Amino acid sequence: MRQVWTIDDDEEMSRAVGLMLQMLDCDVTAFHNVRPAAQLLVTGRKPDLLILDINMPEVTGLDMVEFIRRRPETKDLPIVMLSSEAADSMVDEALALGADSYVMKPVTLEELEKAMATAFYKHLKP
């Protein structure tokens, strides 16, 4: 069973995504703020996949992507951005910073599954 962390300040969206992930046979840990997840990453704990919103208070999802990609122990963590931001410039920025895939809210089960597959594929070791 894959361990997936979600970080989204919208608790309703977080619950919906969590239910979809459970349908995809994932064990889900939901965070509603970036800081607790970042603190766990610093201690060496990490999921198999991170699903991350962009717009959050205090620390944005883009900041979190930069933080993850700078750390040797987390630089290969698959990341799916899940956001209501539709601007091409935002999608491009998220991908340039190191997100592996980007899906729009509201997300369907099929879209989420495809985004996860893309993220995992990008981190396969040859």
TADA-V706039 format. One record per pair of residues at least 24 apart in sequence whose C-alpha atoms are under 7 Angstrom apart, sorted by the first residue. I is the first residue (numbers start at 0). J is the second residue. Records with the same first field share a line. If there is no record, write none. Layout:
I->J / J
This chain:
0->24 / 25 / 26
1->25 / 26 / 47
2->26 / 27 / 46 / 47 / 48
3->27 / 28 / 46 / 47 / 48 / 49
4->28 / 29 / 46 / 48 / 49 / 50
5->29 / 30 / 49 / 50 / 51
6->30 / 31 / 32 / 33 / 50 / 51 / 52
7->31 / 32 / 51 / 52
8->32 / 55
19->108
33->58
47->76
48->76 / 77 / 78
49->77 / 78 / 79
50->78 / 79 / 80 / 81
51->79 / 80 / 81
52->80 / 81 / 82
53->82
61->93
64->96 / 97 / 98
65->96
68->97
75->122
77->118 / 119 / 122
78->118
79->114 / 115 / 118
